[in-house]
Amino acid sequence: MGLRVANPNGLALNLVGMSYSIELEGFKLVTGVSNDIPSIAAYGEGLVNVEASVSLIDGMRLINGLLSKPQSELNYKIGAKLDTGLPFIGKIPVTDTGVINLAR
């Protein structure tokens, strides 16, 4: 899976690794890691390829919940930990949450 990473800082972003997860309605559906991350230039963007694993059990639980109680919106959460490899900075957590409107 490809993730586009933006670097809004004045220094290049050199990461040694990253992990991420994607949740829908509190169910962790997708997780992944990568240790092959290109340097992201200052004020630039880069494409990071990551391995993705899908949780069949959580996927089935989500579908079961949606079938028993249909919804017009789904809450999502995307989380990542960017590992700088630097002792005093360590891993930088990044989180985004929101709502997917299914009625559209």
C-alpha positions as CSV (number, residue, x, y, z in Angstrom):
1,M,0.0,0.0,0.0
2,G,1.3,3.5,-0.8
3,L,1.1,6.3,1.7
4,R,1.9,9.9,0.7
5,V,3.9,11.6,3.4
6,A,4.1,15.4,3.5
7,N,7.0,17.2,5.3
8,P,5.8,20.7,6.4
9,N,9.2,21.5,8.0
10,G,12.3,23.3,6.9
11,L,14.5,20.2,7.4
12,A,14.5,16.9,5.5
13,L,12.7,14.1,7.2
14,N,14.8,11.0,7.5
15,L,12.9,8.2,9.0
16,V,14.2,4.7,9.9
17,G,10.8,3.2,10.1
18,M,7.1,3.6,10.6
19,S,4.0,1.7,11.8
20,Y,0.4,2.6,11.1
21,S,-3.2,1.5,11.7
22,I,-6.6,2.2,10.3
23,E,-9.7,1.8,12.4
24,L,-13.4,2.0,11.5
25,E,-15.9,2.3,14.3
26,G,-13.2,1.3,16.8
27,F,-12.3,-1.9,14.9
28,K,-8.6,-2.0,13.9
29,L,-9.0,-3.2,10.3
30,V,-5.6,-2.5,8.7
31,T,-2.1,-2.4,10.2
32,G,1.3,-2.2,8.7
33,V,5.0,-1.4,9.0
34,S,7.9,-0.3,6.8
35,N,11.6,0.2,7.3
36,D,12.3,1.3,3.7
37,I,11.4,4.9,3.8
38,P,12.9,7.5,1.4
39,S,14.1,10.8,2.7
40,I,11.3,13.4,2.4
41,A,12.7,16.8,1.4
42,A,12.0,20.0,3.3
43,Y,8.5,21.2,2.4
44,G,8.2,18.2,0.1
45,E,6.2,15.0,-0.2
46,G,7.2,11.4,-0.8
47,L,5.5,8.1,-1.4
48,V,6.2,5.4,1.2
49,N,5.3,1.8,0.4
50,V,4.2,-0.2,3.4
51,E,3.1,-3.7,4.0
52,A,-0.5,-4.0,5.0
53,S,-2.3,-6.6,7.1
54,V,-6.0,-6.9,7.3
55,S,-7.8,-8.2,10.4
56,L,-10.4,-10.7,9.2
57,I,-11.9,-11.0,12.7
58,D,-12.3,-7.2,13.2
59,G,-13.7,-6.9,9.7
60,M,-16.3,-9.5,10.4
61,R,-17.2,-7.8,13.7
62,L,-17.6,-4.5,11.9
63,I,-19.9,-6.0,9.2
64,N,-21.9,-7.8,11.8
65,G,-22.4,-4.5,13.7
66,L,-23.4,-2.7,10.6
67,L,-25.9,-5.4,9.6
68,S,-27.5,-5.4,13.0
69,K,-27.5,-1.6,13.3
70,P,-27.2,0.2,9.9
71,Q,-25.5,3.6,10.1
72,S,-25.3,6.5,7.7
73,E,-21.8,7.5,9.0
74,L,-18.7,5.7,10.0
75,N,-16.1,7.0,12.4
76,Y,-12.5,6.5,11.3
77,K,-9.1,6.8,12.9
78,I,-5.7,6.7,11.2
79,G,-2.7,6.5,13.4
80,A,1.0,6.3,12.6
81,K,4.3,6.3,14.5
82,L,7.2,7.8,12.6
83,D,10.5,6.6,13.9
84,T,13.3,9.2,13.6
85,G,15.9,6.9,15.1
86,L,17.1,9.9,17.2
87,P,17.5,9.2,20.9
88,F,15.8,12.4,22.2
89,I,13.0,12.6,19.6
90,G,12.2,8.9,19.1
91,K,8.9,8.1,17.5
92,I,6.5,10.9,16.4
93,P,2.9,9.9,16.8
94,V,0.5,11.2,14.1
95,T,-3.3,10.7,14.3
96,D,-6.3,11.8,12.2
97,T,-9.9,11.1,13.0
98,G,-13.1,11.9,11.2
99,V,-16.4,10.7,9.8
100,I,-17.2,9.0,6.5
101,N,-20.7,9.9,5.3
102,L,-22.3,6.8,3.7
103,A,-25.5,8.7,2.7
104,R,-23.8,10.6,-0.2
